[in-house]
């Protein structure tokens, strides 16, 4: 009876995930893998970095995630003159009560779109570090909790674009995944043009999951079983990046933890109560590519190729 109950629960949870992905897919066309990975990141309580050229749907994906979940959404347009207080908020003195009143910034939302994050200065970028790591901010000596769930979806333009500042390794390490969208298939792009564009589709998008249901899905993800051999496999991959001459900087312990959580979330989305090696291999590039550094900075493509070579060398558990 207990086994039957678990199967029913799993089927129900999988249906919820499919509804969410299907709703997002009505707006973000031809990007089923990117949608799946973005949902995996959210279920794993992680943040997402989307790097690509302007105009391929980075902002649209972030908006669609928020709308489909019915969560509080705020967009922050990062520019070179943006200040940390513009993100976190400020304390304003009230003469009538002779005290300070905290006015929260756009960071106090469930899903925060940090649009073109690498156009802001390093000082402003660093304002997100505590929030992304501890889901709180420290202001005037006080700690203020951020809402639950809290997810940062950041977009950035390639570094060769003018007016960009590279994200430091400490900032990159706080993103669970980095994704690229690319251009949609020709037929999907044609349908998008005929439908009036993404903004019209976004306006019609309605929530398919509530906040409490989504939080329950996040809790269910942590129950997915990961065998000891599979955990050792993830650690072996992480260790290989630290001792390979291909990299001048390997992945951190936080990165290994992220790979573990993402593996649980992907297995959950696939309708399984246990993870398999294929889950790990499918996630390695998205979870680790932005965290390792090559001796010569040649972009994410070269980094992903180096990680593929690592994957081919680390024995897969049977």
Rosetta silent file (secondary structure, phi, psi, omega in degrees, C-alpha in Angstrom):
SEQUENCE: XXXXXXXXXXXXXXXXXXXXXXXXXXXXXXXXXXXXXXXXXXXXXXXXXXXXXXXXXXXXXXXXXXXXXXXXXXXXXXXXXXXXXXXXXXXXXXXXXXXXXXXXXXXXXXXXXXXXXXXXXXXXXXXXXXXXXXXXXXXXXXXXXXXXXXXXXXXXXXXXXXXXXXXXXXXXXXXXXXXXXXXXXXXXXXXXXXXXXXXXXXXXXXXXXXXXXXXXXXXXXXXXXXXXXXXXXXXXXXXXXXXXXXXXXXXXXXXXXXXXXXXXXXXXXXXXXXXXXXXXXXXXXXXXXXXXXXXXXXXXXXXXXXXXXXXXXXXXXX
SCORE:     score description
SCORE:     0.000 S_00000001
   1 L     0.000  -42.809  179.734    0.000    0.000    0.000 S_00000001
   2 H   -63.795  -39.136  179.425    2.820    2.396    0.893 S_00000001
   3 H   -64.581  -39.509  177.830    4.564    1.623   -2.390 S_00000001
   4 H   -63.928  -39.997  179.388    1.359    2.343   -4.303 S_00000001
   5 H   -62.950  -40.536  178.946    0.965    5.663   -2.479 S_00000001
   6 H   -64.818  -38.023 -179.758    4.498    6.660   -3.429 S_00000001
   7 H   -65.152  -42.772  179.249    3.811    5.817   -7.078 S_00000001
   8 H   -63.410  -44.358  178.734    0.652    7.925   -7.104 S_00000001
   9 H   -60.280  -43.143 -179.546    2.459   10.823   -5.480 S_00000001
  10 H   -61.661  -42.754  179.441    5.274   10.543   -8.038 S_00000001
  11 H   -63.931  -40.588  178.617    2.798   10.561  -10.929 S_00000001
  12 H   -64.111  -44.018 -179.950    1.038   13.603   -9.501 S_00000001
  13 H   -64.133  -42.169  179.341    4.322   15.463   -9.025 S_00000001
  14 H   -62.815  -38.876  177.508    5.467   14.610  -12.546 S_00000001
  15 H   -61.891  -39.510  178.467    2.189   15.916  -13.933 S_00000001
  16 H   -63.137  -41.540  178.705    2.744   19.211  -12.088 S_00000001
  17 H   -64.702  -42.077  179.565    6.218   19.517  -13.594 S_00000001
  18 H   -63.443  -39.845  178.097    4.864   18.788  -17.078 S_00000001
  19 H   -61.953  -41.531  179.936    2.167   21.452  -16.681 S_00000001
  20 H   -64.549  -47.887 -179.023    4.785   23.986  -15.678 S_00000001
  21 H   -65.372  -38.457  179.867    7.102   23.158  -18.573 S_00000001
  22 H   -64.752  -40.965  179.698    4.223   23.112  -21.057 S_00000001
  23 H   -63.729  -44.497  178.986    3.036   26.553  -19.934 S_00000001
  24 H   -65.019  -36.566 -178.719    6.525   28.035  -20.285 S_00000001
  25 H   -66.751  -19.011  175.730    6.895   26.327  -23.666 S_00000001
  26 L   -71.502  -19.208 -179.433    3.923   28.257  -25.057 S_00000001
  27 L  -105.500  -46.441 -179.381    6.019   31.407  -24.720 S_00000001
  28 L   -96.469   98.093 -171.761    9.624   30.198  -25.071 S_00000001
  29 L   -86.087  140.152  172.390    9.472   28.224  -28.315 S_00000001
  30 L    71.275   21.357 -177.407   11.900   25.501  -29.358 S_00000001
  31 L  -129.345   48.796 -174.317   13.873   25.472  -26.098 S_00000001
  32 H   -61.653  -38.966 -179.752   12.596   22.351  -24.330 S_00000001
  33 H   -69.321  -41.464  178.086   15.989   21.414  -22.857 S_00000001
  34 H   -63.631  -39.398  177.927   16.637   24.950  -21.561 S_00000001
  35 H   -64.043  -46.115  178.967   13.152   25.000  -20.025 S_00000001
  36 H   -58.566  -45.294 -178.833   13.716   21.614  -18.381 S_00000001
  37 H   -67.801  -35.844  177.314   17.063   22.717  -16.935 S_00000001
  38 H   -65.085  -41.832  177.327   15.625   26.016  -15.688 S_00000001
  39 H   -64.963  -40.744  176.523   12.818   24.139  -13.906 S_00000001
  40 H   -57.771  -45.358 -179.816   15.384   21.716  -12.462 S_00000001
  41 H   -61.253  -43.500 -179.864   17.381   24.651  -11.086 S_00000001
  42 H   -65.827  -41.007  179.002   14.317   26.188   -9.442 S_00000001
  43 H   -66.800  -27.827  177.472   13.264   22.883   -7.898 S_00000001
  44 L   -86.893    8.694  179.429   16.816   22.494   -6.561 S_00000001
  45 L    60.814   39.875 -178.393   16.530   25.974   -4.976 S_00000001
  46 L  -115.792  166.372  178.985   19.244   27.306   -7.237 S_00000001
  47 L  -100.142  155.564 -172.511   19.897   30.440   -9.254 S_00000001
  48 E  -124.563  134.263  174.163   20.236   30.540  -13.032 S_00000001
  49 E  -113.875  124.636 -179.784   22.610   32.484  -15.294 S_00000001
  50 E  -114.491  115.995 -179.601   21.626   32.776  -18.959 S_00000001
  51 E  -113.496  125.249  175.944   24.357   33.977  -21.316 S_00000001
  52 L  -172.062  174.575  178.508   23.629   34.694  -24.950 S_00000001
  53 L   -69.035  158.220  179.613   23.377   37.445  -27.506 S_00000001
  54 L   -62.472  145.371  169.977   20.546   39.991  -27.093 S_00000001
  55 L    88.816   14.688 -179.145   17.097   39.144  -28.383 S_00000001
  56 L  -107.239    5.230  173.038   16.969   35.337  -28.146 S_00000001
  57 L   109.032   16.108 -179.364   14.548   35.102  -25.213 S_00000001
  58 H   -62.387  -51.182 -179.353   16.648   35.307  -22.032 S_00000001
  59 H   -66.542  -37.639 -179.887   14.338   37.839  -20.359 S_00000001
  60 H   -61.443  -40.711  178.847   11.250   36.105  -21.730 S_00000001
  61 H   -61.873  -44.013  179.438   12.248   32.810  -20.083 S_00000001
  62 H   -63.087  -43.667  179.282   12.642   34.500  -16.688 S_00000001
  63 H   -64.766  -40.591 -178.947    9.281   36.241  -16.987 S_00000001
  64 H   -64.968  -38.075  176.217    7.558   33.043  -18.114 S_00000001
  65 H   -58.962  -47.242 -178.354    8.908   31.156  -15.093 S_00000001
  66 H   -65.722  -44.197 -178.416    7.493   33.751  -12.719 S_00000001
  67 H   -66.075  -41.801 -178.005    4.116   33.992  -14.449 S_00000001
  68 H   -67.062  -24.908  179.409    3.622   30.233  -14.701 S_00000001
  69 H   -96.272   -8.069 -179.603    4.300   29.895  -10.971 S_00000001
  70 L    64.455   31.081 -177.013    2.219   32.905   -9.956 S_00000001
  71 L   -97.981  160.627  176.822    5.106   34.247   -7.880 S_00000001
  72 L   -67.255  129.285 -173.476    6.101   37.800   -7.053 S_00000001
  73 E  -126.651  136.770  174.600    8.439   39.005   -9.805 S_00000001
  74 E  -135.648  140.533  177.441   10.789   41.963  -10.021 S_00000001
  75 E  -112.135  131.964  176.146   13.094   42.994  -12.826 S_00000001
  76 E  -116.872  116.856  177.506   16.308   44.923  -12.201 S_00000001
  77 E   -86.398  108.283 -176.911   17.930   46.446  -15.258 S_00000001
  78 L   -78.692  129.680  178.104   21.647   46.451  -14.482 S_00000001
  79 L  -136.271  169.565 -176.454   23.551   49.485  -15.745 S_00000001
  80 L   -67.119  -21.123 -179.006   26.929   51.017  -15.014 S_00000001
  81 L  -102.779    8.284  177.779   25.379   53.639  -12.683 S_00000001
  82 L   -70.139  137.206 -178.822   23.217   51.213  -10.678 S_00000001
  83 L  -107.350  155.631  176.872   23.961   51.316   -6.930 S_00000001
  84 H   -55.313  -37.519 -179.900   23.675   48.525   -4.320 S_00000001
  85 H   -65.904  -25.805  176.635   20.932   50.505   -2.553 S_00000001
  86 H   -67.690  -20.865 -178.734   18.916   50.480   -5.790 S_00000001
  87 H   -96.245  -49.314 -172.581   18.791   46.691   -5.449 S_00000001
  88 H   -83.197  -40.673 -175.466   18.556   46.059   -1.706 S_00000001
  89 E   122.075  176.943 -177.034   16.659   49.130   -0.542 S_00000001
  90 E  -138.771  157.076  172.939   17.314   52.048    1.791 S_00000001
  91 E   -96.364  124.978 -176.404   16.453   53.224    5.283 S_00000001
  92 E  -111.089  131.024  179.778   14.528   56.503    5.193 S_00000001
  93 E   -76.441  129.826  177.892   14.314   58.834    8.188 S_00000001
  94 E  -107.068  115.935 -174.271   10.765   59.687    9.232 S_00000001
  95 L   -65.597  -38.813 -174.837   10.559   63.020   10.975 S_00000001
  96 L   -65.423  -32.871 -179.900    7.150   62.427   12.580 S_00000001
  97 L  -105.608   -4.500  178.384    8.280   59.271   14.407 S_00000001
  98 L    54.782   44.444  175.501   11.965   60.218   14.642 S_00000001
  99 E  -147.099  176.836 -179.130   13.147   56.833   13.405 S_00000001
 100 E  -101.968  138.151  178.569   14.302   55.111   10.271 S_00000001
 101 E  -116.436  127.524 -178.960   11.944   53.112    8.055 S_00000001
 102 E   -82.544  124.911  175.442   13.338   50.483    5.714 S_00000001
 103 E  -104.924  106.474 -174.531   12.036   50.692    2.174 S_00000001
 104 E   -66.363  146.021  177.137   12.794   47.322    0.505 S_00000001
 105 L   -88.917 -175.800 -177.233   14.259   47.248   -2.982 S_00000001
 106 L   -66.695   -9.729  178.445   13.307   44.971   -5.873 S_00000001
 107 L   -66.160  -21.789 -177.508   15.480   42.191   -4.422 S_00000001
 108 L   -85.411   70.346  178.511   12.610   41.341   -2.054 S_00000001
 109 L  -145.975  164.856  179.898   10.689   39.191   -4.519 S_00000001
 110 L   -71.422  -46.790  176.683   10.332   35.470   -5.221 S_00000001
 111 E  -121.409  119.136 -177.911   11.897   35.611   -8.682 S_00000001
 112 E  -111.311  120.892  175.462   14.330   38.434   -9.389 S_00000001
 113 E   -91.805  111.524  174.405   15.453   39.039  -12.950 S_00000001
 114 E   -93.953   89.105 -171.215   18.926   40.572  -12.933 S_00000001
 115 E   -80.021  127.582 -178.054   18.873   41.707  -16.534 S_00000001
 116 L    53.200   55.031 -173.288   22.266   42.175  -18.206 S_00000001
 117 H   -58.906  -30.543 -176.647   23.981   41.672  -14.858 S_00000001
 118 H   -84.323   10.893  170.282   27.456   42.133  -16.295 S_00000001
 119 H   -91.060   -9.302  177.682   26.721   45.735  -17.306 S_00000001
 120 L   -89.312  159.768  178.924   26.882   46.777  -13.629 S_00000001
 121 L   -72.194  158.940  178.418   30.095   47.525  -11.784 S_00000001
 122 H   -55.647  -34.640  179.337   31.665   44.855   -9.536 S_00000001
 123 H   -61.863  -42.633  179.386   30.549   46.802   -6.447 S_00000001
 124 H   -72.081  -39.597  176.870   26.912   46.569   -7.499 S_00000001
 125 H   -57.557  -38.856 -176.214   27.244   42.940   -8.569 S_00000001
 126 H   -68.069  -14.944  177.948   28.562   42.069   -5.103 S_00000001
 127 H   -64.506  -17.931 -179.212   25.323   43.309   -3.532 S_00000001
 128 H   -88.888  -12.394 -170.280   23.782   39.993   -4.627 S_00000001
 129 H   -59.519  -53.551 -178.765   26.347   37.715   -2.959 S_00000001
 130 H   -63.907  -41.312 -178.660   24.786   37.420    0.498 S_00000001
 131 H   -61.689  -43.537 -177.082   21.266   37.269   -0.918 S_00000001
 132 H   -72.875  -32.049 -176.895   22.071   34.422   -3.302 S_00000001
 133 H   -85.487  -42.364 -172.115   24.057   32.405   -0.769 S_00000001
 134 H  -115.756   -2.194 -179.324   22.069   32.914    2.449 S_00000001
 135 L    54.377   43.235  174.488   18.716   34.254    1.170 S_00000001
 136 E  -156.511  165.141  174.465   19.024   37.278    3.399 S_00000001
 137 E  -132.744  149.612  178.114   20.578   40.742    3.312 S_00000001
 138 E  -107.542  120.819 -177.222   22.334   42.741    6.001 S_00000001
 139 E  -134.794  125.723  178.878   21.334   46.400    6.180 S_00000001
 140 L    51.984   39.908  177.231   22.308   48.868    8.909 S_00000001
 141 L    79.592    2.280  179.695   23.453   46.007   11.110 S_00000001
 142 E  -114.118  143.772  176.363   20.173   44.106   10.743 S_00000001
 143 E   -96.723  131.062 -179.727   19.527   40.897    8.854 S_00000001
 144 E  -121.700  123.503 -178.321   16.413   40.814    6.732 S_00000001
 145 E   -72.982  143.601  174.790   15.086   37.544    5.372 S_00000001
 146 L   -91.210  157.404 -176.272   14.143   37.307    1.712 S_00000001
 147 L   -65.179  158.614  179.136   10.838   35.704    0.672 S_00000001
 148 L  -114.730  126.968   -1.938   10.511   31.974    0.097 S_00000001
 149 L   -75.543  161.460  176.774   11.082   30.800   -2.565 S_00000001
 150 L  -132.466  120.691 -177.438   13.838   33.159   -3.682 S_00000001
 151 E  -137.245  133.290  171.965   15.504   32.736   -7.069 S_00000001
 152 E  -101.959  122.441  171.857   17.770   35.012   -9.078 S_00000001
 153 E  -110.505  109.676 -176.082   17.582   34.563  -12.836 S_00000001
 154 E  -108.394  143.383  173.020   20.379   36.637  -14.334 S_00000001
 155 E  -115.377  147.889  174.176   21.098   37.341  -17.972 S_00000001
 156 E  -144.953  148.145  176.027   24.386   38.502  -19.357 S_00000001
 157 L   -85.795  153.490  176.088   25.716   39.441  -22.745 S_00000001
 158 L   -53.118  146.049 -172.718   28.929   37.873  -24.049 S_00000001
 159 L   -64.352  -20.627  179.311   31.989   39.626  -22.618 S_00000001
 160 L   -73.333  -10.238  176.579   33.125   40.829  -26.025 S_00000001
 161 L   -72.331  149.119 -177.768   30.138   43.180  -26.059 S_00000001
 162 L   -69.701  147.264  173.993   30.906   46.787  -25.121 S_00000001
 163 L    76.225   27.742  179.252   30.220   48.048  -21.604 S_00000001
 164 L  -113.637  150.042  177.112   30.415   44.716  -19.778 S_00000001
 165 L  -120.087  124.899 -178.357   32.242   43.777  -16.570 S_00000001
 166 L   -62.389  140.026  176.115   33.165   40.103  -16.061 S_00000001
 167 L   -72.368  134.672  178.407   31.472   38.420  -13.101 S_00000001
 168 L   -69.286  160.641 -178.396   33.999   37.366  -10.437 S_00000001
 169 H   -58.230  -36.614 -179.396   34.414   33.672   -9.641 S_00000001
 170 H   -64.566  -32.101  177.510   32.713   34.136   -6.245 S_00000001
 171 H   -75.734  -45.543 -179.609   29.614   35.478   -7.994 S_00000001
 172 H   -60.258  -35.584 -176.515   29.576   32.806  -10.695 S_00000001
 173 L   -67.209  -15.265  179.916   29.883   30.070   -8.072 S_00000001
 174 L   -89.300   -6.637  173.187   26.543   31.093   -6.594 S_00000001
 175 L   -88.947  126.262  179.773   24.660   30.287   -9.780 S_00000001
 176 L   -67.605  -37.326 -178.132   23.560   26.669   -9.815 S_00000001
 177 E  -137.850  152.662  166.846   23.394   26.614  -13.610 S_00000001
 178 E  -121.099  134.531 -176.351   24.496   28.538  -16.652 S_00000001
 179 E  -127.207  153.931  169.086   22.408   28.171  -19.795 S_00000001
 180 L  -123.158  138.093 -179.765   22.544   29.247  -23.425 S_00000001
 181 L   -94.177  -46.550 -175.544   19.365   29.559  -25.472 S_00000001
 182 L    72.543 -178.519  179.484   20.572   30.129  -29.002 S_00000001
 183 L   -83.201  142.736  179.972   18.238   30.876  -31.875 S_00000001
 184 L   -70.681  159.599  173.895   14.972   28.913  -32.054 S_00000001
 185 L   -57.045  153.230 -173.449   14.296   26.473  -34.904 S_00000001
 186 H   -55.626  -43.301 -177.097   13.016   28.187  -38.044 S_00000001
 187 H   -67.837  -38.797  177.021    9.442   26.907  -37.717 S_00000001
 188 H   -66.110  -38.983  178.306    9.195   27.950  -34.051 S_00000001
 189 H   -66.063  -38.098  177.281   10.546   31.386  -34.911 S_00000001
 190 H   -63.316  -45.674  178.827    7.990   31.676  -37.712 S_00000001
 191 H   -62.831  -35.416  178.260    5.143   30.738  -35.364 S_00000001
 192 H   -64.200  -41.832  178.290    6.388   33.286  -32.854 S_00000001
 193 H   -63.059  -42.899 -177.603    6.244   36.026  -35.492 S_00000001
 194 H   -71.197  -24.412 -178.623    2.722   35.042  -36.539 S_00000001
 195 L   -82.559   -5.313  179.244    1.491   34.919  -32.940 S_00000001
 196 L   101.318   -0.612  177.581    2.356   38.563  -32.346 S_00000001
 197 L   100.155  167.735 -174.638    5.583   38.074  -30.426 S_00000001
 198 H   -65.350  -32.596 -176.908    6.577   36.927  -26.954 S_00000001
 199 H   -64.122  -40.140  177.212    5.013   39.876  -25.124 S_00000001
 200 H   -65.366  -39.790  178.994    1.527   38.971  -26.327 S_00000001
 201 H   -66.739  -38.764  177.710    2.080   35.347  -25.337 S_00000001
 202 H   -63.141  -39.211 -179.289    3.340   36.397  -21.903 S_00000001
 203 H   -62.348  -29.218 -178.822    0.248   38.516  -21.352 S_00000001
 204 H   -89.805   -8.356 -176.415   -1.915   35.435  -21.917 S_00000001
 205 L   -74.964  128.668 -178.970    0.138   33.146  -19.672 S_00000001
 206 L  -115.179  151.553  179.157   -1.671   32.152  -16.472 S_00000001
 207 L   -59.492  138.428  177.126   -0.259   30.453  -13.343 S_00000001
 208 L  -114.591  -12.928  175.202   -0.369   26.659  -13.437 S_00000001
 209 L  -134.183  142.386  175.239    1.186   26.051  -10.006 S_00000001
 210 L   -89.410  167.576 -178.359    0.644   27.879   -6.737 S_00000001
 211 H   -59.170  -46.953 -177.154    3.363   28.947   -4.316 S_00000001
 212 H   -65.998  -37.999  178.388    2.577   26.260   -1.740 S_00000001
 213 H   -65.134  -39.320  179.243    2.464   23.537   -4.391 S_00000001
 214 H   -67.357  -41.572  177.587    5.821   24.640   -5.737 S_00000001
 215 H   -62.020  -35.615  177.231    7.375   24.661   -2.244 S_00000001
 216 H   -66.467  -39.477  176.688    6.060   21.130   -1.755 S_00000001
 217 H   -62.411  -41.599  177.233    7.711   20.037   -4.999 S_00000001
 218 H   -59.717  -40.226  178.988   11.003   21.521   -3.784 S_00000001
 219 H   -66.882  -37.711 -179.767   10.660   19.517   -0.568 S_00000001
 220 H   -65.696  -31.063 -178.878    9.923   16.324   -2.513 S_00000001
 221 H   -58.396  -38.052 -176.580   13.129   16.749   -4.525 S_00000001
 222 L   -68.630  -12.174  179.372   15.251   16.186   -1.418 S_00000001
 223 L   -87.907   -7.821  179.168   13.743   12.694   -0.974 S_00000001
 224 L   -64.613  131.081 -176.003   15.196   11.422   -4.268 S_00000001
 225 E   -81.962  135.831  175.239   17.728    8.688   -3.493 S_00000001
 226 L  -123.434  114.695 -177.359   21.319    9.040   -4.681 S_00000001
 227 L   -64.179  152.939 -179.863   23.392    5.875   -4.360 S_00000001
 228 H   -57.438  -39.477  179.891   26.806    6.060   -2.713 S_00000001
 229 H   -63.262  -34.749 -179.956   28.475    5.022   -5.983 S_00000001
 230 H   -73.610  -37.009  174.924   26.762    7.900   -7.777 S_00000001
 231 H   -61.970  -43.426  178.108   27.830   10.372   -5.097 S_00000001
 232 H   -62.923  -34.236  178.111   31.412    9.125   -5.475 S_00000001
 233 H   -63.232  -43.883  177.602   31.066    9.599   -9.250 S_00000001
 234 H   -63.608  -41.737  179.952   30.150   13.273   -8.792 S_00000001
 235 H   -66.405  -34.717  178.420   33.052   13.769   -6.386 S_00000001
 236 H   -65.885  -38.988  177.751   35.419   12.098   -8.860 S_00000001
 237 H   -64.494  -45.178  179.210   34.321   14.526  -11.583 S_00000001
 238 H   -61.338  -43.992 -178.968   34.834   17.483   -9.249 S_00000001
 239 H   -64.692  -35.325 -179.971   38.242   16.168   -8.180 S_00000001
 240 H   -63.674  -35.968  179.053   39.282   15.660  -11.798 S_00000001
 241 H   -69.442  -26.866 -177.847   38.722   19.352  -12.557 S_00000001
 242 H   -80.326  -21.693 -176.151   40.924   20.289   -9.591 S_00000001
 243 H  -115.868    3.609  178.905   43.871   18.145  -10.683 S_00000001
 244 L   -87.297  140.516  177.051   43.629   18.420  -14.456 S_00000001
 245 L   -71.858   -9.422  178.780   46.095   20.575  -16.332 S_00000001
 246 L   -68.561  -25.828 -173.261   43.208   21.660  -18.540 S_00000001
 247 E  -118.430  140.043  171.903   41.957   23.984  -15.782 S_00000001
 248 E   -89.938  -15.694  174.640   43.648   26.709  -13.797 S_00000001
 249 E  -144.346  120.594  177.210   40.728   26.637  -11.343 S_00000001
 250 L   -87.269 -175.051 -175.368   38.622   23.573  -10.608 S_00000001
 251 L   -81.490  155.152 -178.728   35.158   23.441   -9.085 S_00000001
 252 L   -88.185  173.849  173.427   34.420   24.251   -5.468 S_00000001
 253 H   -63.502  -35.939  176.245   32.666   22.197   -2.807 S_00000001
 254 H   -59.865  -37.148  179.241   29.617   24.402   -3.414 S_00000001
 255 H   -65.760  -41.815  177.669   29.700   23.280   -7.046 S_00000001
 256 H   -62.818  -40.146  176.786   29.719   19.604   -6.039 S_00000001
 257 H   -63.339  -39.786  179.048   26.753   20.268   -3.750 S_00000001
 258 H   -63.930  -41.247  178.807   24.968   22.003   -6.620 S_00000001
 259 H   -63.572  -38.486  178.462   25.545   19.032   -8.906 S_00000001
 260 H   -63.656  -48.925 -178.668   24.120   16.711   -6.245 S_00000001
 261 H   -64.894  -41.299 -179.503   20.966   18.827   -5.752 S_00000001
 262 H   -65.922  -36.154  177.945   20.458   19.283   -9.480 S_00000001
 263 H   -62.942  -42.979  175.859   20.811   15.541  -10.032 S_00000001
 264 H   -60.217  -44.479 -177.054   18.046   14.901   -7.504 S_00000001
 265 H   -66.450  -38.138  179.430   15.844   17.508   -9.174 S_00000001
 266 H   -67.340  -43.436  176.656   16.374   16.112  -12.675 S_00000001
 267 H   -59.408  -40.659  178.200   15.533   12.586  -11.557 S_00000001
 268 H   -61.005  -45.086  179.345   12.414   13.991   -9.885 S_00000001
 269 H   -65.044  -27.563  178.327   11.379   15.753  -13.100 S_00000001
 270 L   -82.797   -0.913  177.492   11.878   12.483  -14.979 S_00000001
 271 L    83.385   20.310  179.757    9.428   10.801  -12.597 S_00000001
 272 L  -109.966  149.910  175.867   12.003    8.694  -10.747 S_00000001
 273 L   -94.372    7.064 -179.473   12.591    8.361   -6.999 S_00000001
 274 E  -144.177  151.819 -179.900   16.272    7.615   -7.619 S_00000001
 275 L   -96.279  155.510 -179.950   19.080    9.219   -9.639 S_00000001
 276 L  -130.887  163.996 -179.414   21.168    7.515  -12.326 S_00000001
 277 H   -56.233  -33.724  179.664   24.543    8.321  -13.982 S_00000001
 278 H   -59.870  -33.177  178.130   22.768    9.745  -17.040 S_00000001
 279 H   -62.311  -46.058 -179.464   21.318   12.486  -14.815 S_00000001
 280 H   -62.084  -48.009 -177.080   24.794   13.544  -13.721 S_00000001
 281 H   -63.620  -33.923  179.384   26.205   13.483  -17.252 S_00000001
 282 H   -69.690  -24.239 -172.947   23.298   15.533  -18.573 S_00000001
 283 H  -102.137  -16.767 -171.409   23.903   18.218  -15.940 S_00000001
 284 H   -54.518  -46.782 -176.599   27.690   18.507  -15.732 S_00000001
 285 H   -65.249  -44.417 -177.474   28.065   21.180  -18.412 S_00000001
 286 H   -68.239  -34.152 -174.934   25.218   23.360  -17.145 S_00000001
 287 H   -88.251  -30.663 -171.690   26.264   23.118  -13.493 S_00000001
 288 H  -109.108  -22.687 -170.146   30.057   23.248  -13.763 S_00000001
 289 L   -60.171  -35.869 -178.077   31.056   25.093  -16.961 S_00000001
 290 L   -82.343   -3.976 -176.072   30.731   28.595  -15.488 S_00000001
 291 L  -102.314  -20.077 -179.933   32.681   27.633  -12.345 S_00000001
 292 L   -95.710  158.526 -177.931   35.915   26.318  -13.843 S_00000001
 293 E  -128.338  129.545  175.466   38.615   28.470  -15.414 S_00000001
 294 E   -85.005  155.317  177.772   40.858   27.530  -18.321 S_00000001
 295 L   -54.931  -36.784  174.421   44.482   28.747  -18.436 S_00000001
 296 L  -115.700  123.387 -177.387   43.474   30.891  -21.403 S_00000001
 297 L   -71.402  106.020 -175.834   40.045   32.500  -21.191 S_00000001
 298 L  -124.404   14.533  174.787   38.393   31.359  -24.408 S_00000001
 299 L    96.906  172.799 -174.251   34.708   31.312  -23.512 S_00000001
 300 H   -68.470  -31.722 -178.419   32.130   28.758  -22.430 S_00000001
 301 H   -60.887  -46.441  179.034   32.408   26.614  -25.560 S_00000001
 302 H   -65.697  -37.342  178.935   36.036   25.737  -24.855 S_00000001
 303 H   -64.315  -42.549  179.278   35.229   25.167  -21.193 S_00000001
 304 H   -65.056  -38.363  177.628   32.411   22.777  -22.054 S_00000001
 305 H   -63.083  -39.463  178.262   34.674   20.852  -24.410 S_00000001
 306 H   -65.221  -38.373  178.112   37.234   20.473  -21.621 S_00000001
 307 H   -68.542  -35.491  176.220   34.532   19.190  -19.277 S_00000001
 308 H   -61.403  -37.866  178.236   33.377   16.686  -21.900 S_00000001
 309 H   -66.322  -40.166  176.305   36.920   15.315  -21.966 S_00000001
 310 H   -60.137  -45.467 -179.929   36.890   15.004  -18.169 S_00000001
 311 H   -59.359  -38.656 -179.255   33.584   13.132  -18.357 S_00000001
 312 H   -69.131  -19.325 -176.405   35.036   10.705  -20.882 S_00000001
 313 H   -96.219  -24.851 -178.042   37.941    9.916  -18.544 S_00000001
 314 L   -84.169  123.639 -178.693   36.076    9.414  -15.228 S_00000001
 315 L   -59.125  137.339  179.422   34.759    5.820  -14.909 S_00000001
 316 L   -88.760  130.543 -179.914   30.975    5.596  -14.836 S_00000001
 317 L   -66.132  143.452  179.694   29.569    3.545  -11.920 S_00000001
 318 L   -96.764    0.000    0.000   27.759    0.347  -12.859 S_00000001
